[in-house]
Amino acid sequence: MVVTDPGVMNTRWYPELIEDLEASKIDFIVYSNVSPNPRDYEIMEGARIYSENKCSLILAMGGGSVLDCAKGIGIVSSNFKEIHAFEGVDMIEHPIPPLICIPTTGGTAADVSQFAIINNTSEKYKMAIISKALVPDISLVDPLVLTTMDSYLTACVGMDALSHAFEAFVSNANSPFTDMYALESIRLINANLIESTKNPMEMQYRGNMMLASLYAGLAFSNASLGCVHSLSHSLGGYLDLPHGESNAIMLPHVVNYNFNASSDRYTHIANELGIKTPGLTSSEVKNALVDYLFDMQKALNIHQDLKSWGVKSDITPTLAGKAINDPCNATNPRVPSRDDLISLYNEAT
């Protein structure tokens, strides 16, 4: 089964893939009914088609939504239960079918992670399914496919990768292994993201951003994430907001909230970003780092707040009520309360 979406099918990469499969005499079917923020019913439909056609392998080509949908199809096809049964950590009993991923956005790192994020449409929240069983067997990571992304999508997925790296580095499950990848990802994004939006055909920038996504994925798949993602998952599940943009908006507010709980690590990040921290107080470093993130948003022309999406304070308690149950909170350096999450949403509106 080839899993993709209509956007990818309109690029030149899709016909190339189909031509190669046909030339190799590989029988295949295509499943493309995948939404941004993939839905539970799309998973179930894909799994039914997979089983009816007696498929034995999944090839996923697309961004994070496509790759997560493919993982979900694999879970259901091997374990014969509704996708909701696998929410949480290590709930998958049987291995999924062989999975090959071709990432086309360079930011989500679903092609190397043990995460699948699926919209529970009846409850209006994003389920996090976390298991080593979801790490793809093969990922074909090639920056050339990034050249068909527009500048705004490039900016948003780049900020998604930066959020992965930030959260992995300050995670309470960090390690020397994850630190190495998180910091290199931060360096690469700092040097290449803005330029890659201005020069979309320049392969040096695209290649470095694809590497940054890969490194951040290796970091967060092992150290997990934090409140940026729990807050963004709720925005995506309840309001169907785009994930990368939600992360970009929430990141500076969460850094401000977390800073005192992990000041040494955030100071290390600030140094990697070129912020001159010697002689500054902890509060001054925090302000400089938060200002840096807001300035990057502006340089990338990303929305500055949730108000741009119509989010008002009257729904932030509902959003926080869903976000507080997200497993990403478990590795945040500061243990959040529901009221804390309400405050973070309100600050971002």
N, C-alpha and C positions, 0 to 999 in steps of 0.2 A: 504494500500500500504506500503510495506517495501521498503525504500529507502536506498541504500548502494552503494558500489563501488567494483570493482574487487579485490582491495587489501584486503579489509575487508572479502570478500568472500573466500579468501585463508587462513584466520585464522580459529582457532577452534571456535571462537565466533559465526560465521554465522551459521554453522550447528546446534549448540546448540539452537539458536534462532528459526530456522525453525522447529526443532524437538518439541520445546515447543509450537509453534503455532499450529502445526498439532495435538499434543496431546490434546490441548485445543479445537480442532475442530473449529478453527477460520479460515474462508476463507481469503486468501490473495493472492496478486500478488507481484512480486519483480521488482523494477526498479533500475538498476545498471549502467545506462549509464551516469555516473557522472565523470567529469574530475577534477583534481586539478584546482583551480580557475574556478568554475562552469560557464558554458556558458548559455547565454539567450535561445538558441535553445534547450538546454537540459531541461531547465525549461518547455518550451512550449510542448516538447514531453512528458515529465512526466505528465503534467497537462492533456493532451489529453488522455493518457492511464488511468489516475486516473478517469476521467469522463466516459470514455467508459466502464470501469469495475464497475461503480457505487460504488466506494469506499467511505467510510465514516470516515476514520481515517488514519493518516500517522504515521508510526513508522520508525524513522531514526536512523541508526546505522553506525557510522563512525566519521571521523574528521570534521573539520569546513566546508570543501567543500560539504560534504554530507548533513550536517545539514542545510547549507544555501540553497542548492538545494531543500531540502524538504520544507523549508519555502517558497521558490519561487513557488513551485508546489501548496502549500496551498493557496497562494495569488491568483494565476490565477484561481484555481478551484472554489474559492468563489466569485471572482469579475469579471470574464469573460472579461478580457482585456489582451493585451500583457504585459509582465512583465515590459517593459520600462515605462509604464504609472505610475508606483508606485515609481519611483526614487525620493529620497528626504525624507523629514520628514512628517510623518502623512498623507500619501497619500492613505492609505488603508481604504476603506469605510466599507467593510463588514468583519466580523471575519473570520479567516481561519479555516479549519477543525481542530478537536482535533489533537494535535501533541505531540508525545512521542519521546524523544531523548535519545540515548545511546551513549555518547561521547567516542571515542576510542583513542584519542591522548593526552588529558590533557594539553591543551594550548590555544585553540581558544576560549573557553567559549561560543561558539554559542548556547550551550544547555541552557544557562540562559539569553542570551542577547536579546535586541530588534533590533539587526542589522541583515541584510542579505546583503552580498556583492556578486554581480553577474557581470560577464563579458559581457559588451556590445560588441559583436564581430564585428559589422560593424564599430563602432567608435573606437574600440580598447582602451577601458578604463573600469574601474570597477565602476559599479553603486552602490551607497550606498542607501539601502532601510531601513528606520528607523521608527519603530512604535512599540508601546506597544502590538499591535496585534500579533507581531512575537515572544513574549516570550512564550516558550513551556509550555504546560499544565503540563507535567511530565518530569523530567529528572532523569534518573537512572545513578547516578555518582558512578562508581566502579573502583578503581585503578587496579584491577586484569587485566582488558583488556589492560592496558598499557604494560604488559609484552611481548606482541608480537611486540612492536616497536623496531627498531634498535636504536643504540646510536645516530646516526646523526639526525634522526627525533626527538628523545627525546630532543636533544639539541636545535633544531630549534623551536619546539613548546614551549619549556620552555622559550626561549627568546621572543617568541610572548607574553606569559603570563607576562613576566617582562615588556615588552613594554606597555601592557595594564595597569599594575599597575603604572608605572612611569607616563604615560600620564593622567590617571585618577587623580592622586594625584596633579599634577600641572595644571590640567584643570581649566579654569575660571568658570566652573560650579561645582567645588568640594563642598563637604559638610562634616560635621562630620561623616555622615553615610558612604560616599564613602571613606573618609580618613582612617577610621578604617579597611576596607577591603583591600584597596590598600597597606597600610603599612604592614599588616599581610602577604599579598601575597609576598611582597618584602622580608620579613624576611624568609619565607619558601623557596623561590627560592634560596636565598643566601646560605641557609644551606643545600639544598637537590639536586639542579639541577646537579651539577658536579658529585656528588656521584651516582645519579640515572643513569647517562650515564655509569659509571664504574661498577655498580652493578645492572643490569636491572631486576633481579629477587627478589631484596630486597624490600619487600612490604612497609617497613617503609618509604623509599625514594619515592617510587611510590605513596603511599598514601598522603604524604605531597605535592608532586607536583600536584596531582589531586585537593587537597584542594586549593593550590595556584592558580590554573587555575580558580576554582570556585569563590574564593574571588575576583580575579582580574576582572572576568566577572561581578560580582555584582557591582563592583566599576565603570567600564567603561560603563556599560549599563545605569547607572544613571548620571555619570559625563561626558560621552563621551570621545573622544580621542584628537589627535593633529596631528602635522605635520609628525611624524614618520609614521602614518598610511596613511595620504594623499599621501606621497611620495611612500610608499610601494604599495598602491592600483594602482598607475600609473604604477609602474614597473610590477605588475602582469597583469594589463589589456593590456598594450602595448607590453610587452616582454614575458608575461607568466612566470615570475620568481616566485619561491616559496615564499609564504607570510611570513612565520616565519623567513626564512633566510634574506629576504629583511628588515624586522624589525630589526633583529640583526645587520645588516650592518649600517642601518641609525640611530639607537638609539644614539650612542655616538655623532654623528655629530649634531643631533637635540638638545641634551642636551647642547652642547657647544653653539649653536645658541640661545637657549631659556634662558640660565642660568641667565643672568642679569635681565630678566623680572620676574623671580620667584626664586630669590636666596635663600630666607628663606626656601622655600619648597624643593628645591634641596639639601640644606644643611641638612635638616631633613632626606631626603633619604640617604645621605652620612653617617650620623650617624647610621642609621639603618643597613647599610652595613658594619659597623665596621671601617669606615674611621675616623681617629682621627682629628676632625676639630677645636677644641679649639686652639686659637693662630694663625690660618691660615687666610690669607686675603681671600676675596671673590674669587679672581682670582685663588688662590692656591687651594681652595675647588673645584672650577670648574675643574681645571686640574686633581686633584686627582680622581674626580668622572668619568671624561671621560677616564682617564687611567685605572680605575677599569673596566669599560665596555669593553675596548679593551683587557685587560688581560683576562676577562671572555670569550670573543670570542676565544682567543688563546687556553685557557684551554679546550674549547669545540670543538676545531678544526673546527670552522665555518669560512667560507671565510671572509677575512678581508676587502674586497672592492668589488665594482661593476665591476671592471675590470675583475675579475674572470669569470664574466658572459658575457663578451664581450661588456659591456657598455662603450661608448666613448663620449667625450664632444660634438660631432656633433649632438647627439640625445637628450642631456639633455634639450635644450629649448622645444622640443616637449613633453618630459616627464613632464616638469614643467608646460607647458600649460594645460595639462590634470589634474595635481595634484592641481593646484590653484583653481579648481572648486569643489574640494572634500569637503563635509560638515564637515569633521573632523577638518578642519582649523579653524572653527568658535570658537572652545573651546581651541585652542592652546594659551598659555599664552602670546605669542608675535604674533601680526598680520603679517602674511607673505605676501610678494609680489612675483610676478612671478620670478623676478630677484633673490630674496632670495632663492627660491627653486632651481633655476638653480645652484646657488653657492653651495647649500648643495649636490646636485647630483655630481657636479664637485669635491667637497672635498672627496666624497666617491668613486670616480673612481681611 
